[in-house]
Amino acid sequence: LARQYAAAKAPFIRLGSGFTRYGNGAMTNRTITSLPAITGAWQRPGGGVFPGTFTGAAFPVSAVTREDFMGHITRLVSMNQLGHALNELADPPVKALYVYHSNPASIAPDQNAVIRGLMRDDLFTVVHERFMTDTARYADIVLPATSSLEQPDLYRCYGSYHSQRCSAVIPPLGESKSNWEVFSLLAQDMGWDEPFFRQSADALIEQLLDFATPWRDAETTDRLRHGEPVFLTPPAHTKHRWQTPSGLIEIMNEREVEPLPRPLPTHAAADGFPLRLQPATTPFALNSSFYEQDDLRQKQVCMELMMNRTDAEDRGLADGQQVLARNRLGEVEFTLKVSERVPPGTVVTEGVWWSEFIPGQRGVNALTSQRLTDGGRGSTLYDVTVEVKAA
């Protein structure tokens, strides 16, 4: 592969995000993005590296977040270390938790620590949800949320440059309210009298569309206003703009602890467990979303752990039996699936199951760590080792 890459006329690298979810993720990213500079691929049409379809600059996100209302700097808590925040953060401790668009009791790393924090008697938890998720079961109050059919919104894609404005097609069911409506009502009850909190979601969307940006011209904006799907065009001036003090690609960077890219170990390499655990996606769910759907869940059958036949035979394990995967953080019960799809030394599980549908009441994130990457404070959800035995 290295020889093919070096010999290519205009080699192109499309980066994902999964490879960064290890203790050495930042260095890995830095090393890969240095390759086009070493080979000269940047200066050839079609060559280089593409990190992702990020469209945040296409709309003035600050017009929605309104951080200018805070008046002072507030404490930031990492979602990648929620268990630590709920159990160990002090001066002051976290006493209230508001959850929306998430299911941290299932998806956050170190599930046992997260659930221990959610069980605190002195933690007031509000969950804004459509379904009784794992997190909602620990809430003091569950607020009913609208679906995408019941609210106007402006959507951006995660994996492409498309965007679309959508209108509500049915009224909110029961007492359901959208995020925007709940936030606005809470702000008013808390004494915020700014007109910002008294406008409709459609009015806020209009503000976003009024914002002039090179990402979309007047025709594209007009199509957006009328609900058509559009393609946002990245501005040409953002290409080949190196955001470094020198304005150049800095492979050597003496401001970093590691001046040059080099191989670094992962966190789990020192944990002392023999099998690499790879949490993977499934076509029948999106992380922990859609497990309320019986038909989709039943297509997965059960929470399986895929293991190579060699590793299974070495442990006296058979296809279809119940097994326990464990490490220093916890223990999770799976149904074993012996498969040649995974190499020796690696085990794979797909999806993030809700506790009510699995034995042992713990999912894969009872085995993942709150440790952060070597730069950027990212998650290390894939940097996991375990041992597996019969249940």
C-alpha positions in Angstrom: 0.0 0.0 0.0 2.8 2.4 0.9 4.5 1.8 -2.5 1.2 2.2 -4.4 0.5 5.5 -2.5 3.9 6.9 -3.2 3.8 6.0 -6.9 0.3 7.4 -7.6 0.2 10.6 -9.6 -2.4 12.3 -7.4 -3.1 10.1 -4.3 -6.2 11.1 -2.4 -7.1 10.1 1.2 -10.6 10.3 2.5 -10.5 10.4 6.3 -13.2 9.0 8.5 -13.4 9.6 12.3 -13.2 6.1 13.8 -9.4 5.8 13.5 -9.1 8.8 15.9 -11.0 7.0 18.8 -7.8 5.6 20.3 -5.3 6.9 22.8 -3.0 7.8 19.9 -5.8 9.2 17.7 -4.5 12.7 17.4 -1.0 11.5 16.4 -2.6 9.1 13.9 -4.5 11.9 12.3 -1.5 14.1 12.2 0.6 11.4 10.6 -1.9 10.6 7.9 -2.5 14.3 7.0 1.3 14.7 6.6 1.5 12.2 3.8 0.2 14.5 1.0 2.8 17.0 2.0 5.6 14.4 1.9 4.5 13.1 -1.5 3.5 16.4 -3.0 0.0 15.3 -3.5 -1.4 18.6 -2.3 -0.3 20.4 -5.5 -1.8 18.0 -8.0 -5.5 18.2 -9.1 -7.5 15.5 -7.3 -4.7 14.8 -4.8 -4.5 15.5 -1.0 -6.6 14.6 2.0 -10.3 15.3 2.7 -11.2 15.3 6.5 -15.0 15.6 6.3 -18.1 17.3 5.0 -18.3 20.0 7.7 -20.9 22.6 7.0 -21.0 24.6 10.2 -19.8 27.8 8.4 -22.7 27.6 6.0 -25.0 28.9 8.8 -24.4 31.3 11.7 -24.6 28.7 14.5 -23.9 31.4 17.1 -27.3 33.0 16.2 -28.9 29.9 17.8 -26.5 29.2 20.6 -26.2 32.8 21.7 -23.2 32.4 24.0 -23.2 36.2 24.3 -26.1 35.9 26.7 -24.0 34.1 29.3 -22.2 37.2 30.5 -19.3 35.2 32.0 -17.3 32.1 31.3 -19.0 28.9 32.5 -17.5 25.5 33.3 -17.4 23.0 30.4 -17.9 19.3 31.1 -16.8 16.8 28.5 -19.5 14.4 27.3 -16.6 11.9 27.0 -16.1 11.9 30.7 -19.7 12.2 32.0 -19.2 9.4 34.5 -16.3 11.4 36.1 -18.4 14.6 36.0 -21.4 13.0 37.8 -19.4 11.2 40.4 -16.2 13.1 41.0 -16.5 16.7 39.8 -16.5 19.1 42.8 -16.5 22.8 43.6 -19.3 22.7 42.9 -20.6 19.2 42.1 -23.1 18.7 39.2 -26.5 18.8 40.8 -28.7 19.0 37.7 -28.6 17.3 34.3 -30.7 18.1 31.3 -30.6 15.5 28.5 -31.9 16.0 25.0 -30.9 14.3 21.7 -29.0 11.7 23.6 -29.1 8.5 25.7 -25.9 8.7 27.8 -26.8 5.8 30.0 -26.3 3.6 26.9 -23.8 5.5 24.7 -21.4 7.2 27.1 -18.2 5.4 27.9 -17.7 3.7 31.3 -21.4 2.8 31.5 -21.2 1.7 35.1 -19.8 5.0 36.2 -22.5 6.9 34.3 -25.3 4.9 35.8 -23.8 5.2 39.3 -23.9 9.0 38.8 -27.5 8.9 37.5 -28.5 7.1 40.6 -27.4 9.8 42.9 -30.2 11.0 45.2 -29.0 14.6 45.0 -28.9 14.7 41.2 -32.0 16.2 39.5 -32.3 14.8 36.0 -34.6 15.9 33.3 -34.8 14.0 30.0 -36.5 15.4 26.9 -37.4 12.3 24.9 -39.9 10.4 22.7 -39.1 6.9 24.1 -38.4 5.4 27.5 -34.7 5.0 26.9 -32.1 3.7 29.4 -31.5 7.3 30.4 -35.1 8.2 30.7 -35.5 5.4 33.3 -33.2 7.4 35.6 -34.9 10.7 35.1 -36.8 12.7 37.8 -38.9 14.2 35.0 -39.4 13.0 31.4 -40.6 15.7 29.0 -42.3 14.5 25.9 -40.5 15.5 22.7 -41.8 16.1 19.2 -40.6 14.0 16.2 -39.3 15.5 13.0 -42.9 15.3 11.6 -44.2 17.7 14.3 -41.7 20.6 14.1 -40.1 22.9 11.6 -36.4 22.6 11.2 -33.3 23.2 9.1 -31.2 20.1 8.4 -27.6 19.7 7.5 -26.1 16.3 6.5 -23.3 14.6 8.5 -21.9 12.9 5.4 -22.5 15.2 2.5 -23.0 18.9 1.7 -26.8 18.8 1.4 -29.2 20.9 3.4 -33.0 21.2 3.5 -35.6 23.2 5.4 -38.7 21.2 6.5 -42.0 22.2 7.9 -44.2 20.3 10.4 -46.7 18.1 8.7 -48.8 17.2 11.8 -49.4 19.1 15.0 -47.5 18.0 18.2 -49.0 14.9 19.7 -50.3 15.2 23.3 -48.1 17.6 25.3 -45.0 17.1 23.1 -42.8 20.1 22.5 -39.8 20.7 20.4 -36.3 21.5 21.7 -36.7 25.2 20.7 -40.1 25.5 22.5 -38.8 23.9 25.7 -35.6 26.0 25.7 -37.6 29.2 25.1 -40.2 28.4 27.9 -37.4 27.6 30.3 -35.5 30.8 29.5 -38.7 32.9 30.1 -39.4 31.1 33.4 -35.8 31.7 34.5 -36.2 35.5 33.9 -34.7 36.0 30.5 -36.7 38.7 28.8 -34.9 39.0 25.5 -37.1 38.9 22.4 -34.9 36.1 21.1 -36.8 33.6 23.4 -40.2 34.7 22.2 -39.8 34.0 18.5 -41.0 31.0 16.6 -38.7 28.3 15.2 -39.6 29.5 11.7 -38.5 33.0 12.6 -35.2 31.7 13.8 -34.7 29.7 10.6 -35.3 32.9 8.6 -32.5 34.6 10.6 -30.1 31.7 9.6 -31.1 32.0 6.0 -30.7 35.8 6.0 -27.0 35.3 6.9 -24.9 35.9 3.8 -22.2 33.3 3.2 -20.1 32.1 0.3 -21.5 28.6 0.9 -24.7 29.5 -0.9 -25.8 32.1 -3.4 -29.2 33.9 -3.5 -30.8 31.3 -5.7 -29.7 28.4 -3.4 -31.0 30.4 -0.4 -34.3 31.0 -2.1 -34.7 27.3 -2.8 -33.8 26.5 0.8 -36.6 28.9 2.0 -39.1 27.0 -0.1 -38.1 23.6 1.3 -36.1 22.2 -1.6 -33.0 20.1 -0.9 -29.9 22.0 -1.9 -26.1 21.3 -2.2 -24.0 23.7 -0.2 -20.8 24.6 -2.1 -17.6 24.9 0.0 -15.9 28.3 -0.7 -12.8 28.0 -2.9 -10.8 30.3 -0.5 -10.8 27.6 2.2 -8.7 25.2 0.1 -4.9 25.1 0.8 -5.2 27.5 3.6 -2.8 26.3 6.3 -3.9 27.6 9.7 -0.5 27.5 11.2 1.6 30.5 12.5 3.9 30.2 9.5 1.1 29.7 7.0 2.9 26.5 5.8 2.4 22.8 6.4 4.3 22.1 9.6 5.3 18.5 9.7 7.9 19.5 12.3 6.1 21.4 15.1 8.3 22.1 18.1 5.3 23.7 19.9 3.9 20.1 20.4 5.1 17.6 23.0 5.9 15.4 20.0 7.7 17.6 17.5 7.5 15.0 14.7 4.9 12.4 13.8 5.9 8.9 15.2 4.1 5.7 16.3 2.6 6.0 19.7 1.0 3.2 21.8 -2.8 3.1 22.4 -4.1 3.3 26.0 -5.4 -0.3 26.0 -2.1 -1.8 25.0 -1.0 -1.6 28.6 -4.3 -2.9 30.2 -3.2 -6.5 30.2 -6.1 -8.1 28.4 -5.5 -10.3 25.3 -8.4 -9.4 22.9 -9.1 -6.2 21.1 -12.8 -5.3 21.4 -14.1 -3.4 18.4 -17.6 -1.8 18.9 -19.1 -1.6 15.5 -22.2 -0.3 13.7 -25.2 -2.3 12.6 -27.5 -1.6 9.6 -30.5 -1.9 11.9 -29.7 0.9 14.4 -27.8 4.1 14.8 -25.8 3.8 18.0 -28.6 3.4 20.6 -31.4 4.8 18.3 -34.2 2.6 16.9 -34.0 -0.1 19.6 -37.6 0.8 20.4 -38.5 -0.6 17.0 -39.3 -4.3 17.5 -38.8 -5.3 13.8 -35.4 -3.7 13.5 -34.3 -5.1 16.9 -35.4 -8.6 16.0 -33.3 -8.5 12.8 -30.3 -8.3 15.1 -31.7 -11.2 17.1 -29.5 -10.6 20.2 -26.4 -8.8 21.4 -23.7 -10.9 19.8 -19.9 -11.0 20.2 -18.1 -12.2 17.1 -14.9 -14.1 17.7 -12.5 -16.0 15.4 -12.6 -19.8 15.6 -9.0 -20.0 16.8 -9.7 -17.7 19.8 -12.9 -19.6 20.6 -11.3 -23.0 20.5 -8.4 -21.7 22.7 -11.0 -20.8 25.3 -13.2 -23.9 24.9 -16.1 -21.7 23.7 -18.7 -22.7 21.1 -20.9 -20.8 18.7 -24.2 -19.7 20.3 -23.3 -20.0 23.9 -23.5 -17.2 26.5 -20.1 -15.6 27.3 -18.8 -12.8 29.5 -16.4 -10.2 28.2 -14.6 -8.4 31.0 -11.9 -5.8 31.8 -11.1 -3.5 34.7 -14.3 -1.4 34.1 -17.0 -4.1 34.0 -18.4 -7.3 32.7 -20.9 -7.8 29.8 -22.9 -10.9 28.7 -23.1 -11.7 25.0 -24.1 -14.5 22.8 -21.0 -15.8 21.1 -20.9 -15.9 17.3 -17.9 -17.8 15.9 -17.0 -16.1 12.7 -14.1 -15.9 10.2 -15.1 -12.2 9.6 -12.9 -11.2 12.5 -9.2 -11.9 12.8 -7.6 -13.7 15.7 -7.0 -11.4 18.7 -10.1 -9.3 17.9 -13.7 -9.5 19.0 -16.5 -7.4 17.5 -20.0 -6.4 18.7 -22.5 -4.4 16.7 -24.9 -1.7 18.0 -25.5 -0.2 21.4 -28.3 -2.2 22.9 -30.8 -0.9 25.5 -30.5 -2.7 28.9 -34.1 -3.9 28.9 -33.3 -6.1 25.8 -30.1 -7.8 27.0 -29.0 -10.1 29.8 -27.0 -8.6 32.6 -28.4 -5.1 32.1 -25.1 -3.7 30.7 -24.1 -3.0 27.1 -20.8 -2.6 25.3 -20.0 0.7 26.9 -19.6 -0.9 30.3 -16.3 -2.0 28.8 -15.2 1.3 27.1 -13.1 3.9 28.9 -13.4 7.6 29.8 -9.7 8.1 28.9 -9.2 10.8 26.2 -7.1 11.0 23.1 -3.6 12.4 23.0 -4.9 15.6 21.6 -8.2 17.3 21.2 -9.8 15.6 24.2 -11.6 13.1 22.0 -13.2 9.8 23.0 -11.3 6.5 23.0 -14.3 4.3 22.5 -12.4 1.9 20.2 -9.4 1.6 22.4 -10.6 -1.4 24.4 -9.2 -4.8 25.4 -11.0 -7.6 27.1 -10.9 -11.3 28.1 -13.8 -13.6 27.3 -15.0 -16.7 29.2 -18.1 -18.8 29.4 -21.0 -17.2 31.3 
